[in-house]
Amino acid sequence: MHLDSVLLAFVAVIFMLAVPAVVARVVRQPYAVGYIVAGVIMGPSVLGLVTDTEFLTKLGAIGVLLLLFFVGMEVSPRKLGGNWKVALFGTLLQVSVTTGIIIGVGHLLEWPLAKSILVGFIVSLSSTAVILKLLEDWKELDTRPGQDVLSILLVQDLAIIPMLIGIGLLGGEGWHTNTLIMQGAGAVLLVGLAVWVTTRPNFSLPMGRMIRSDRELQVLAALVICFGLATISGLLELSSALGAFVAGMVIHAAKETRWVDQSLHGFRVIFIAFFFLSVGMLIDVNFLQERWLMVVVMVAVAVFANTFINAGVLRLFGRPWPEALYAGALLSQIGEFSFVLASVGWAVGLLTEEVYQGAVSVIAISLVLSPAWIGVVKWQLRRQFGWTTSQLHELPPAAEQSIEPAPEPVTEAAVEPPLDQAEAVQPVSEATEPQVAETVGTSEVLEPALEGPAARKG
């Protein structure tokens, strides 16, 4: 009997994804943790089952694009735009404070200033992939801390562009005017597109009716929209993830989220799993055995610092301490884009190979420990303040904040958690519809709560 090697490799990959998912479900941990741990075990430094980690990393990058695409479909542009002060000034303050602290520590350790700035940039970025996945799983993306965290993460993703430019200058590279012009044009294009589609009440996709009636066209159209804008964003020297996010906003504005979710949900699950596997494979177990104390201290310092710096920033914007601390815990880990900063810093000579490997280990371990740390903070908030995440409430859209409550009686199911005023008067059968739709797709659960009656027109 002839056994095709491609089939054998395919079965091995599916097995690699299925086993950690089952284990994570049994021990009630996020799937991301199971995938990262599996990546460590199967990586070059343990069993060596996978040696081409670069290829797996590229597959994982597709998962990040799909994640941002789905998030773009699920957020309310009005809420996101109404949170611009936290997004812009909050992120700027958070990155500045974090980098300033690292510069001070680096001065005590006699680091060169360029190295201190680079490490500050690395520590200041949080994980878009990990946290948005957790917020989706916990149904907290549309809460006030969820919106704050989403806004900060998106601006951090934008901030990586000037950070990379700064690292190049610190490493002795020249100032590329053409690149700056292209990035500026790209930013204007993406922002302009997002504003244009979200402000048009009757925006629709070209050939939308034909696409909705053909299942095969739905899959292909969804892939073209997601990866097309991501590619354009990358060609303009911006983050491809931002292009995917704007593509999701286009789908949301066209009220086409249902068929897109059904078409691409399976792709998203598989490729996000590849991303977390690739993170685990970056961890060098031999390096950890030799430098475990240093890595543990650096992870603890980074997680504590990010938690309380972000909490302090959000407190300045009027958030209650429990919500600020919870959001700070969500942003406590070091993000996947920090891998990019570290590799660029190593390439231009700002980091030695040993420091680079230490940075990779700290980033990856902070991602693994992030869900556990968030759980500890939740427990402490419940113990100290009597606060639980069940108290989180959805933010009303800015355009509806002045609407008076309807005089009809409101059922208990429609009051908890608070909904948009237009939805609060729906009968119980409609108020509980998102729970029934949960088995279909994420966007079907979130759409009613995000946009009220407008979301159901599509």
DOBA-545171 format. One line per 4 residues: their letters; for each residue x, y, z of N, C-alpha, C, O. Coordinates in steps of 0.1 Angstrom, whole numbers, m for minus. Layout:
// DOBA-545171
A = X/Y/Z/X/Y/Z/X/Y/Z/X/Y/Z; ...
//
This chain:
// DOBA-545171
MHLD = 9/m12/0/0/0/0/9/12/0/18/14/8; 6/21/m9/14/34/m10/8/44/m1/m4/48/m2; 16/50/8/12/60/17/18/74/12/31/75/12; 10/83/9/14/96/4/20/104/15/14/105/26
SVLL = 32/109/13/39/116/24/32/129/27/32/134/39; 25/135/17/18/147/20/6/144/29/3/152/38; m1/133/27/m12/129/36/m7/127/50/m14/131/59; 4/120/51/10/118/64/13/131/71/10/132/83
AFVA = 19/140/64/22/153/70/9/161/74/9/167/85; m1/160/66/m14/166/69/m20/161/82/m25/168/90; m20/148/83/m26/141/95/m18/145/107/m23/147/118; m4/146/106/4/149/117/1/164/122/1/166/134
VIFM = m1/173/112/m4/187/116/m18/187/123/m19/194/133; m28/180/118/m41/181/124/m40/175/138/m46/180/148; m32/164/140/m30/158/153/m23/168/163/m27/169/174; m13/175/157/m6/185/165/m16/196/170/m14/201/181
LAVP = m26/199/163/m35/210/167/m46/204/176/m50/211/186; m50/192/174/m62/186/181/m58/183/195/m66/185/205; m46/177/197/m43/172/211/m42/183/221/m48/183/231; m34/194/218/m33/205/228/m47/212/230/m50/217/241
AVVA = m55/212/220/m69/218/221/m77/210/231/m84/216/240; m77/197/230/m84/188/239/m79/190/253/m87/191/263; m66/190/255/m60/191/268/m64/204/274/m67/205/286; m63/215/267/m66/228/272/m81/229/276/m84/235/286
RVVR = m90/222/268/m104/222/272/m106/214/285/m114/218/293; m99/203/286/m101/195/298/m97/202/311/m103/202/321; m85/209/310/m80/216/322/m85/231/323/m81/239/331; m95/234/314/m102/247/314/m92/259/313/m93/269/320
QPYA = m83/258/303/m74/268/300/m77/273/285/m82/265/277; m73/286/282/m75/290/268/m68/281/259/m57/276/262; m73/279/247/m67/271/237/m53/277/233/m44/269/230; m51/290/234/m38/296/231/m27/290/239/m16/287/234
VGYI = m30/288/252/m19/282/261/m16/268/257/m4/265/256; m26/260/253/m23/246/249/m15/246/236/m5/238/235; m17/255/227/m10/255/214/5/260/217/14/254/211; 7/270/225/20/274/228/29/263/235/40/261/231
VAGV = 23/257/245/30/246/252/33/235/242/44/229/242; 23/231/233/26/221/223/37/225/214/45/217/209; 38/238/210/49/243/202/62/241/208/72/238/202; 63/244/221/76/242/229/80/227/228/91/224/225
IMGP = 70/218/230/73/204/231/77/198/217/87/191/216; 71/203/206/74/198/193/85/205/186/90/201/175; 89/217/192/99/225/186/113/219/186/116/208/191; 123/226/180/136/221/178/144/218/191/152/209/191
SVLG = 140/225/202/148/223/214/143/212/223/149/209/233; 132/206/219/127/194/227/126/182/219/136/175/217; 115/179/212/114/167/204/119/168/190/123/159/184; 119/181/185/124/183/172/115/177/161/120/174/150
LVTD = 102/176/164/93/171/154/91/181/142/88/177/131; 93/194/145/91/204/135/104/212/134/109/218/144; 111/212/123/123/220/121/122/232/113/129/242/115; 112/233/104/110/245/96/100/254/103/89/256/99
TEFL = 105/261/114/97/270/121/93/282/114/83/289/117; 102/286/104/99/298/97/86/297/88/78/306/88; 84/285/82/72/283/75/60/283/84/49/289/80; 61/277/95/50/277/105/47/292/109/35/295/112
TKLG = 57/300/111/55/314/115/47/321/105/39/330/108; 50/318/92/43/325/81/28/321/81/19/329/78; 26/308/83/12/304/84/5/311/96/m7/315/95; 12/312/107/6/319/119/3/334/116/m7/339/121
AIGV = 11/340/108/9/354/104/m5/355/97/m12/366/98; m8/345/89/m22/345/83/m33/345/93/m43/351/92; m30/337/104/m40/336/115/m42/350/121/m53/353/125; m31/358/123/m33/371/129/m41/380/120/m49/388/125
LLLL = m39/379/107/m47/387/98/m62/384/99/m70/393/99; m65/371/99/m79/367/100/m85/371/113/m96/375/114; m77/371/124/m82/375/137/m86/390/137/m97/394/141; m77/398/132/m80/413/131/m91/415/121/m99/425/123
FFVG = m93/407/111/m104/409/101/m117/406/109/m127/414/107; m118/396/117/m130/393/124/m133/403/134/m145/407/137; m123/408/141/m125/419/151/m130/431/144/m139/438/150; m125/434/132/m130/446/125/m145/444/122/m152/454/121
MEVS = m150/432/119/m164/430/117/m172/431/129/m184/434/128; m167/430/141/m175/429/153/m175/441/161/m184/443/170; m166/451/158/m166/463/167/m176/473/161/m178/473/149; m180/482/169/m189/493/165/m180/505/162/m173/510/171
PRKL = m180/511/150/m171/522/146/m174/534/155/m165/542/159; m187/536/159/m191/547/168/m184/546/181/m179/556/187; m184/534/187/m177/533/200/m162/534/199/m156/540/207; m157/529/188/m142/529/186/m138/544/184/m128/548/190
GGNW = m145/551/176/m142/565/174/m144/574/186/m137/584/188; m154/570/194/m157/578/206/m146/576/217/m146/583/227; m138/566/215/m127/563/225/m114/568/220/m103/562/225; m113/578/212/m101/581/205/m91/587/215/m78/586/213
KVAL = m95/594/226/m86/600/235/m78/589/242/m66/590/244; m85/579/247/m78/567/253/m68/561/243/m57/558/247; m73/559/231/m65/552/221/m52/560/218/m41/554/218; m54/573/215/m42/581/211/m33/585/223/m22/582/223
FGTL = m39/593/232/m31/599/243/m28/588/253/m17/588/259; m37/579/255/m34/568/265/m22/559/260/m13/556/268; m22/556/248/m11/547/242/2/555/242/12/549/246; 1/567/238/14/576/238/19/577/252/31/576/254
LQVS = 11/579/262/16/580/276/21/567/281/31/567/287; 14/556/278/19/543/282/32/539/276/41/534/284; 34/541/263/47/538/257/58/547/262/69/542/265; 55/560/264/65/569/269/69/566/284/81/566/287
VTTG = 60/562/292/63/559/306/71/546/307/81/545/314; 67/536/299/74/523/299/88/525/294/98/520/300; 90/532/283/103/534/277/112/542/287/124/540/288; 106/552/293/113/560/303/118/552/315/130/554/319
IIIG = 110/543/320/114/535/331/126/526/327/136/524/334; 125/520/315/135/511/310/148/519/308/159/514/310; 147/531/303/159/539/301/166/542/315/178/541/316; 158/544/325/163/546/339/170/534/344/181/534/349
VGHL = 164/522/342/170/509/346/183/507/338/193/502/343; 182/509/325/194/507/317/205/516/321/217/512/319; 202/528/325/213/537/330/220/531/342/232/532/343; 212/525/351/218/519/363/226/506/359/237/503/365
LEWP = 222/499/348/229/488/344/240/491/334/247/482/328; 242/504/331/252/509/321/250/504/307/259/500/300; 237/503/303/234/500/290/236/512/281/234/523/285; 239/510/268/238/521/259/224/526/257/214/519/259
LAKS = 223/539/255/209/545/254/201/538/243/189/536/245; 207/535/231/200/529/220/194/516/225/182/512/221; 201/508/232/197/495/237/185/497/246/175/489/246; 186/506/255/175/509/265/162/513/258/151/508/262
ILVG = 163/521/248/151/526/240/145/514/233/133/512/233; 153/505/227/148/494/220/141/484/230/130/480/227; 147/482/241/141/473/251/128/479/256/118/472/259; 127/492/258/115/499/262/104/497/252/93/495/255
FIVS = 107/498/239/98/496/228/92/482/229/80/479/228; 101/472/231/97/458/231/88/455/242/77/449/240; 91/461/254/82/458/266/69/465/265/59/460/270; 68/476/258/56/485/258/45/479/250/33/483/252
LSST = 48/470/240/38/465/231/31/453/237/38/444/243; 18/452/237/10/441/242/5/432/230/7/436/218; 0/421/233/m4/411/223/m18/413/217/m27/410/224; m19/417/205/m32/418/198/m38/405/196/m50/403/199
AVIL = m30/395/192/m36/382/189/m41/375/201/m52/369/201; m33/374/212/m37/367/224/m49/374/231/m59/367/234; m49/387/233/m59/393/241/m72/394/233/m83/392/239; m72/397/220/m84/398/213/m91/384/212/m103/383/213
KLLE = m83/373/212/m88/360/212/m95/357/225/m106/351/226; m88/361/236/m94/359/250/m107/367/251/m117/362/257; m107/380/247/m119/388/248/m130/382/240/m142/383/244; m127/377/228/m138/370/221/m143/358/228/m155/356/229
DWKE = m134/350/233/m139/338/240/m147/341/252/m156/334/255; m143/351/259/m150/355/272/m162/364/269/m169/369/279; m165/368/256/m176/377/253/m175/390/260/m185/396/264; m163/396/260/m160/408/267/m155/419/257/m151/430/262
LDTR = m155/416/244/m149/426/235/m157/439/235/m151/450/232; m170/438/237/m178/450/237/m181/457/250/m189/466/251; m174/452/260/m175/459/273/m165/471/273/m157/473/264; m166/480/284/m158/492/284/m143/488/285/m135/494/277
PGQD = m139/479/294/m124/475/293/m121/469/280/m110/471/275; m130/461/274/m127/455/261/m124/466/251/m115/464/243; m133/476/250/m131/487/241/m118/495/243/m111/499/234; m115/497/256/m103/504/259/m90/496/254/m81/502/248
VLSI = m91/483/257/m79/475/254/m78/474/238/m67/475/233; m89/472/231/m89/472/217/m83/485/211/m75/484/202; m88/496/216/m83/509/211/m68/510/213/m61/515/204; m63/507/225/m48/508/227/m41/498/219/m30/502/213
LLVQ = m46/486/217/m38/476/209/m37/481/194/m27/479/188; m48/487/189/m47/491/175/m37/502/173/m30/503/163; m37/512/182/m27/523/181/m13/517/184/m3/522/177; m11/507/192/2/501/194/6/495/181/18/495/177
DLAI = m3/488/174/1/482/161/5/493/151/14/491/143; m1/505/151/3/516/143/17/521/148/25/525/139; 19/521/161/31/527/166/44/519/162/55/524/163; 42/506/158/54/498/154/61/504/142/73/502/141
IPML = 54/512/134/60/518/122/71/528/127/83/527/123; 67/539/134/78/548/139/88/541/148/100/545/148; 84/531/155/94/523/163/105/517/154/117/518/157; 100/511/143/110/504/134/119/515/128/131/512/126
IGIG = 113/526/124/121/537/119/132/542/129/144/544/126; 127/543/141/137/547/152/148/537/154/159/541/157; 144/525/154/155/514/156/165/515/145/177/513/147; 160/517/132/169/518/121/179/530/123/191/528/120
LLGG = 174/541/127/182/553/129/192/550/141/204/554/140; 188/544/152/197/541/163/208/531/159/219/532/164; 204/522/149/214/513/144/223/518/133/231/510/128; 221/531/129/230/537/119/224/537/105/231/541/96
EGWH = 212/532/103/206/533/90/201/547/87/199/555/96; 200/550/74/196/563/70/181/566/70/173/556/73; 177/578/68/163/582/68/158/581/54/163/587/45; 148/572/52/143/569/39/130/578/36/119/574/41
TNTL = 131/589/29/120/598/27/109/591/19/97/593/22; 112/583/9/102/577/1/94/567/9/81/567/7; 100/560/19/92/551/27/83/559/36/71/555/38; 87/570/41/79/578/50/67/584/42/55/584/47
IMQG = 69/588/30/58/593/22/48/582/19/36/584/19; 53/570/16/44/559/13/36/555/25/24/552/24; 42/555/37/35/552/49/25/562/52/14/559/57; 28/575/50/18/585/53/6/584/43/m5/586/47
AGAV = 9/581/30/m2/580/21/m10/568/24/m23/568/23; m4/557/29/m11/545/33/m20/547/44/m32/543/45; m15/555/54/m23/557/66/m36/566/63/m47/563/67; m33/576/54/m45/584/50/m55/576/42/m67/577/44
LLVG = m50/567/33/m59/558/25/m67/549/34/m79/548/33; m61/542/44/m68/533/53/m78/540/61/m90/536/63; m74/551/68/m83/559/76/m95/565/68/m106/564/72; m91/570/56/m102/576/48/m112/565/43/m124/568/43
LAVW = m107/553/40/m116/542/36/m125/538/48/m137/537/46; m119/537/60/m127/533/71/m138/544/74/m149/540/77; m134/556/74/m144/567/77/m155/567/66/m167/569/69; m151/566/53/m161/566/42/m171/555/43/m183/558/42
VTTR = m167/543/45/m177/532/46/m185/532/58/m197/528/58; m180/537/69/m188/537/82/m197/549/83/m206/549/91; m196/559/74/m205/570/74/m215/570/63/m224/579/62; m215/560/55/m225/558/44/m236/549/49/m233/537/52
PNFS = m248/553/51/m258/545/57/m262/533/48/m267/523/53; m261/535/35/m266/524/26/m254/518/18/m256/514/7; m242/517/25/m231/511/18/m233/496/16/m238/489/24; m229/492/4/m231/477/1/m219/473/m8/m212/481/m14
LPMG = m216/460/m7/m205/455/m15/m209/453/m30/m220/451/m33; m199/456/m39/m202/453/m53/m206/438/m55/m200/429/m50; m216/436/m63/m222/423/m66/m226/415/m53/m225/403/m52; m230/423/m43/m233/417/m30/m244/407/m31/m244/396/m25
RMIR = m255/410/m39/m266/401/m40/m262/387/m47/m266/377/m43; m253/388/m57/m249/376/m63/m240/367/m54/m241/355/m54; m232/374/m46/m223/367/m37/m231/360/m26/m228/349/m23; m241/367/m21/m249/361/m11/m257/348/m15/m260/340/m7
SDRE = m259/347/m28/m266/335/m33/m257/323/m37/m262/313/m42; m244/325/m36/m235/315/m41/m224/312/m30/m216/321/m27; m225/300/m25/m216/296/m13/m201/297/m17/m193/301/m9; m198/292/m29/m184/292/m33/m179/306/m35/m167/309/m31
LQVL = m187/315/m41/m183/329/m43/m181/335/m29/m172/344/m28; m189/332/m19/m188/338/m6/m174/335/0/m167/345/5; m169/323/m1/m156/320/4/m145/328/m3/m136/334/3; m145/328/m16/m135/335/m24/m136/350/m22/m125/356/m21
AALV = m148/355/m21/m149/370/m19/m144/374/m6/m138/384/m4; m147/366/5/m143/369/18/m127/369/19/m121/378/25; m121/359/12/m106/358/12/m100/370/5/m90/376/9; m106/374/m7/m101/385/m14/m102/398/m6/m93/406/m6
ICFG = m113/400/0/m115/413/8/m105/413/20/m99/424/22; m104/403/27/m95/402/39/m80/404/34/m74/414/39; m75/395/26/m61/395/23/m58/406/12/m46/410/11; m68/410/5/m65/421/m5/m61/434/2/m51/440/m2
LATI = m70/438/12/m66/451/19/m54/449/27/m46/458/29; m52/437/33/m40/434/41/m27/436/32/m17/441/36; m28/431/20/m17/432/10/m14/446/7/m3/450/6; m25/454/4/m23/468/0/m16/475/12/m8/484/10
SGLL = m21/472/24/m15/479/36/0/475/37/8/484/40; 3/463/34/17/459/35/26/465/24/37/469/27; 20/466/12/28/473/1/30/488/4/40/493/m1; 22/494/12/23/508/16/32/509/29/32/520/35
ELSS = 39/498/32/49/499/43/41/500/57/47/505/66; 29/496/58/22/496/70/19/482/75/23/472/67; 14/480/87/11/467/92/0/461/84/m11/467/82; 2/448/79/m8/441/72/m21/439/80/m32/438/75
ALGA = m18/437/93/m29/434/103/m39/446/103/m51/444/104; m34/458/102/m43/470/101/m51/470/89/m63/474/89; m46/466/78/m54/465/65/m65/454/67/m76/457/62; m62/443/73/m72/433/76/m83/438/85/m95/435/83
FVAG = m79/446/95/m89/452/104/m98/461/97/m110/461/99; m93/470/88/m101/479/80/m110/471/71/m122/475/69; m105/460/65/m114/451/57/m126/446/65/m137/445/59; m123/442/77/m134/438/86/m144/449/88/m156/446/88
MVIH = m140/461/90/m149/473/91/m157/475/78/m169/479/79; m151/472/67/m159/474/54/m170/463/54/m181/467/50; m167/451/58/m178/441/58/m189/444/68/m200/443/66; m184/450/80/m194/454/90/m203/465/85/m215/464/87
AAKE = m198/475/78/m205/486/73/m215/481/62/m226/486/61; m211/471/54/m220/465/44/m230/455/49/m239/450/42; m230/453/63/m239/443/69/m239/430/63/m249/424/60; m227/425/60/m225/412/54/m217/402/63/m211/393/59
TRWV = m218/405/76/m209/397/86/m213/382/87/m205/374/89; m226/379/84/m230/365/87/m224/355/77/m218/346/81; m225/358/64/m219/348/54/m204/349/55/m198/338/52; m198/360/58/m183/361/58/m179/352/70/m169/345/69
DQSL = m185/354/82/m182/346/93/m183/331/90/m174/323/94; m194/327/84/m196/313/81/m185/308/71/m181/296/72; m181/316/62/m171/312/52/m157/311/57/m150/302/53; m153/320/66/m139/320/70/m136/315/84/m125/315/89
HGFR = m146/312/92/m144/309/106/m134/297/107/m125/297/116; m136/287/99/m127/275/100/m113/279/97/m103/274/103; m111/287/87/m97/292/83/m91/299/95/m79/297/99; m99/307/102/m93/315/113/m89/306/124/m78/308/130
VIFI = m97/295/128/m93/286/139/m80/279/136/m71/279/144; m78/274/124/m66/267/120/m54/276/120/m44/272/126; m55/287/114/m43/296/112/m39/303/125/m27/305/127; m48/306/134/m45/312/147/m38/301/155/m28/304/162
AFFF = m42/289/154/m35/278/161/m21/277/156/m12/275/164; m19/278/143/m5/278/138/3/290/144/15/288/147; m3/301/145/5/312/151/10/309/165/21/311/168; 1/304/174/5/301/187/15/289/188/24/289/196
LSVG = 14/280/179/24/269/178/37/275/175/48/271/181; 38/284/165/51/290/161/57/298/173/69/299/174; 48/305/181/54/312/193/61/302/202/72/305/207; 54/291/205/60/281/214/73/275/209/83/273/216
MLID = 75/274/196/87/268/190/98/278/190/110/274/188; 96/291/193/107/301/194/114/299/207/125/304/209; 108/293/217/114/291/230/125/281/230/123/270/226; 137/285/234/148/276/235/149/271/249/153/278/258
VNFL = 146/258/251/146/252/264/160/252/270/161/254/282; 170/249/262/183/249/267/188/263/273/194/263/283; 184/273/266/187/287/271/179/289/284/185/295/293; 167/285/285/159/286/297/166/279/309/166/284/320
QERW = 171/267/307/178/260/317/190/267/322/193/266/334; 197/274/314/209/281/318/206/294/324/214/299/332; 196/301/319/193/315/324/179/316/330/173/327/329; 174/306/336/161/306/341/158/317/351/147/323/351
LMVV = 167/320/360/164/330/370/163/344/364/154/351/367; 172/347/355/171/359/348/158/361/340/152/371/340; 154/350/333/142/351/325/130/352/334/121/360/331; 129/345/345/118/346/355/117/360/360/106/366/361
VMVA = 128/366/364/128/380/369/123/390/359/115/399/362; 128/388/346/124/398/336/109/396/332/103/406/330; 104/384/332/90/382/329/82/389/340/72/395/337; 85/386/353/78/392/364/78/407/363/67/413/365
VAVF = 89/413/361/90/428/361/82/433/349/75/443/351; 83/427/337/75/432/326/60/431/328/53/440/325; 56/420/333/41/418/335/36/427/346/26/434/344; 43/429/357/39/438/368/39/452/362/29/460/364
ANTF = 50/456/355/51/470/351/40/473/341/33/484/342; 37/464/331/27/467/321/13/468/327/5/476/324; 11/459/337/m2/459/344/m5/473/350/m15/479/348; 4/477/359/2/489/367/4/502/359/m3/512/362
INAG = 12/502/349/14/514/340/1/516/332/m5/527/332; m4/505/326/m17/506/318/m29/510/327/m37/517/323; m29/504/339/m40/507/349/m39/521/353/m50/528/353; m27/526/355/m26/540/359/m30/550/348/m37/560/351
VLRL = m27/546/336/m31/555/324/m46/555/323/m52/566/321; m52/544/324/m67/543/323/m74/550/334/m85/556/333; m68/549/346/m74/556/358/m73/571/355/m83/579/359; m63/576/348/m62/591/345/m74/595/336/m78/606/336
FGRP = m79/585/328/m90/588/319/m104/585/326/m114/584/319; m104/584/339/m116/583/346/m122/569/348/m133/568/353; m114/559/345/m119/545/347/m119/542/361/m109/545/368; m129/535/367/m128/530/381/m116/521/382/m112/514/373
WPEA = m110/520/395/m98/512/397/m100/498/393/m91/492/387; m111/491/397/m112/477/392/m112/475/377/m105/466/373; m119/483/370/m118/482/355/m104/485/350/m100/479/341; m98/496/356/m85/499/351/m75/488/353/m66/485/345
LYAG = m75/482/365/m66/471/369/m69/459/360/m59/452/356; m81/456/357/m85/445/349/m79/447/335/m73/438/329; m82/459/329/m76/462/316/m61/462/316/m55/458/306; m55/467/327/m40/466/328/m35/452/327/m25/449/321
ALLS = m43/443/334/m39/428/334/m40/423/320/m32/415/316; m50/427/313/m52/422/299/m41/426/290/m37/419/281; m35/438/293/m24/443/285/m10/440/291/0/446/287; m9/431/300/3/429/308/14/422/300/26/424/303
QIGE = 10/413/291/20/405/284/28/414/273/23/425/270; 39/408/268/46/415/257/41/408/244/39/396/243; 39/417/234/31/412/222/40/406/211/52/406/212; 33/400/201/39/393/190/47/403/182/57/399/176
FSFV = 43/416/181/51/425/172/65/428/179/74/433/172; 66/425/192/79/427/198/89/417/193/101/420/194; 85/406/188/94/397/181/101/404/170/112/402/167; 93/411/162/98/419/151/108/429/155/119/430/149
LASV = 105/437/165/114/447/170/127/441/175/138/446/172; 126/429/182/138/423/187/147/418/176/159/419/176; 141/412/165/148/407/154/155/418/146/166/416/142; 148/429/145/154/440/138/165/446/146/176/450/140
GWAV = 163/447/159/174/452/168/186/444/167/197/449/168; 184/431/166/195/421/165/202/423/152/215/423/151; 194/425/141/200/426/128/209/439/126/219/439/119; 205/450/133/213/462/132/223/463/143/230/474/143
GLLT = 225/453/151/236/453/161/233/459/174/242/461/182; 220/463/177/217/468/190/216/458/201/218/461/213; 213/445/197/212/434/207/222/423/203/224/420/191; 228/418/213/237/406/210/228/394/209/216/394/212
EEVY = 233/383/204/225/370/202/220/365/215/208/361/216; 227/366/226/223/362/239/211/370/244/201/365/249; 212/384/242/201/392/247/189/390/238/178/391/243; 191/388/225/180/385/216/172/373/220/160/373/221
QGAV = 180/362/223/173/350/227/166/351/241/155/346/243; 172/359/249/165/362/262/152/370/260/142/367/266; 153/380/251/140/387/247/130/378/242/118/379/246; 133/369/233/124/360/227/117/351/238/105/349/238
SVIA = 126/346/247/121/338/258/111/345/267/100/340/270; 115/358/270/106/366/279/93/369/272/82/367/279; 93/372/260/81/375/252/72/363/252/60/364/255; 77/352/248/69/340/246/63/335/260/52/331/260
ISLV = 72/335/270/67/331/283/56/340/289/47/336/295; 58/353/286/47/363/291/34/360/284/23/362/290; 34/355/271/22/352/264/16/339/270/4/338/272; 24/329/274/19/317/280/13/320/294/2/314/297
LSPA = 19/328/302/14/331/315/3/341/316/m3/343/326; 0/348/305/m9/359/305/m23/355/310/m29/362/319; m29/344/305/m43/340/310/m42/337/325/m52/341/332; m32/331/330/m31/328/345/m30/341/353/m36/342/363
WIGV = m22/351/348/m21/363/355/m34/371/355/m38/377/365; m41/371/344/m54/377/343/m64/371/354/m71/378/360; m63/358/355/m71/351/365/m68/355/379/m77/357/387; m55/357/382/m51/361/395/m56/375/398/m61/378/409
VKWQ = m55/384/388/m60/398/390/m75/398/392/m80/405/401; m82/389/385/m97/388/387/m100/384/401/m109/389/408; m93/374/406/m95/369/420/m92/380/430/m100/381/440; m81/387/428/m78/398/437/m89/409/437/m92/415/447
LRRQ = m94/413/425/m104/423/424/m117/419/431/m123/427/437; m120/406/430/m132/401/436/m130/401/452/m140/403/459; m118/398/456/m115/397/470/m114/411/476/m119/413/487; m108/421/470/m105/434/475/m117/444/473/m120/452/482
FGWT = m123/443/461/m134/453/458/m148/447/456/m157/454/454; m148/433/457/m161/427/454/m165/428/440/m177/428/437; m156/430/431/m158/433/417/m156/420/408/m146/413/410; m165/417/399/m164/406/390/m167/411/376/m173/422/374
TSQL = m162/403/366/m164/407/352/m179/407/348/m182/412/338; m187/400/356/m201/400/353/m208/414/355/m219/416/350; m200/423/361/m206/437/363/m202/446/351/m207/457/351; m194/441/342/m191/449/330/m204/452/322/m212/443/320
HELP = m205/464/318/m216/467/310/m212/473/296/m201/478/295; m221/471/286/m218/476/273/m219/491/272/m228/497/279; m211/497/264/m212/511/262/m222/515/252/m223/508/241; m232/524/255/m241/528/245/m235/536/234/m226/544/237
PAAE = m239/533/221/m233/541/210/m235/556/213/m246/560/218; m226/564/208/m226/579/211/m239/585/206/m244/594/212; m244/580/194/m256/586/188/m268/583/196/m279/590/194; m268/574/205/m280/570/212/m279/573/227/m288/569/235
QSIE = m269/580/231/m268/582/246/m279/591/251/m282/590/263; m285/600/243/m295/609/247/m309/604/246/m318/611/250; m311/592/241/m324/586/239/m330/582/252/m323/575/260; m342/586/255/m349/582/268/m353/568/267/m356/563/256
PAPE = m353/561/279/m358/547/279/m372/546/274/m380/555/277; m375/536/267/m388/533/262/m398/531/273/m394/525/283; m411/535/272/m420/533/283/m425/519/285/m430/516/296; m423/510/275/m428/497/277/m420/490/288/m409/493/290
PVTE = m426/480/294/m419/472/304/m407/464/298/m408/459/287; m397/464/306/m385/457/301/m383/445/309/m383/445/321; m380/434/302/m379/421/309/m365/420/315/m356/428/312; m364/412/325/m351/410/332/m340/406/323/m329/409/324
AAVE = m344/397/313/m334/392/304/m328/402/295/m317/402/291; m337/413/293/m332/424/284/m324/434/292/m318/443/286; m324/434/305/m318/444/313/m304/440/317/m295/448/318; m301/427/318/m288/423/323/m281/414/313/m287/403/311
PPLD = m270/417/307/m263/430/308/m271/441/301/m279/438/292; m268/454/304/m274/465/297/m272/464/282/m261/461/277; m283/467/275/m283/467/260/m285/481/255/m289/490/262; m284/483/242/m288/495/236/m303/497/238/m310/488/239
QAEA = m307/510/239/m321/513/243/m330/507/233/m341/502/236; m327/507/220/m336/501/210/m338/486/212/m348/481/208; m329/479/218/m330/465/220/m336/462/234/m341/450/235; m336/471/243/m341/468/256/m356/465/257/m361/459/266
VQPV = m364/469/246/m378/466/246/m381/454/238/m393/451/236; m372/446/234/m375/434/226/m381/423/235/m377/423/247; m389/415/230/m394/404/239/m383/394/242/m372/395/237; m386/386/252/m376/377/258/m370/368/247/m358/365/248
SEAT = m378/364/238/m373/354/228/m362/360/220/m353/354/216; m364/374/216/m353/380/209/m341/384/218/m330/383/213; m344/387/230/m333/391/239/m323/380/241/m312/382/244; m329/368/241/m320/356/243/m315/350/230/m308/340/231
EPQV = m318/356/219/m313/350/206/m298/349/205/m294/339/200; m290/359/210/m275/357/208/m270/345/215/m261/338/210; m276/340/226/m272/328/232/m274/316/224/m266/307/223; m286/316/217/m289/305/208/m280/305/196/m276/294/191
AETV = m276/317/191/m268/318/179/m254/315/182/m246/315/172; m250/313/194/m236/311/198/m229/300/190/m217/300/187; m237/289/188/m232/278/181/m229/280/166/m223/271/160; m234/291/161/m233/293/147/m220/301/143/m212/296/135
GTSE = m217/312/150/m205/320/147/m204/332/157/m214/337/162; m192/336/158/m189/347/168/m196/360/164/m202/367/173; m196/363/151/m202/376/147/m217/376/149/m223/386/152; m224/364/149/m238/363/151/m242/366/166/m252/371/169
VLEP = m232/363/175/m235/365/189/m233/380/192/m241/385/200; m223/386/185/m220/400/189/m228/410/182/m230/421/187; m233/407/170/m239/418/162/m251/424/168/m252/436/168; m260/416/174/m272/423/180/m268/433/191/m274/443/193
ALEG = m258/429/199/m254/438/210/m246/450/206/m246/460/212; m240/448/194/m231/459/189/m239/470/183/m236/482/185; m248/467/174/m254/477/166/m269/478/167/m276/486/160; m275/469/176/m290/470/178/m297/466/165/m292/457/158
PAAR = m308/472/162/m316/468/150/m308/470/137/m311/462/128; m299/479/137/m291/481/124/m284/469/120/m282/466/108; m279/461/130/m271/449/126/m279/439/120/m274/430/113; m292/439/123/m300/428/118/m306/431/104/m313/422/98
KG = m303/443/99/m308/446/86/m301/438/75/m307/435/64; m288/434/78/m280/426/69/m285/412/69/m279/403/62
//
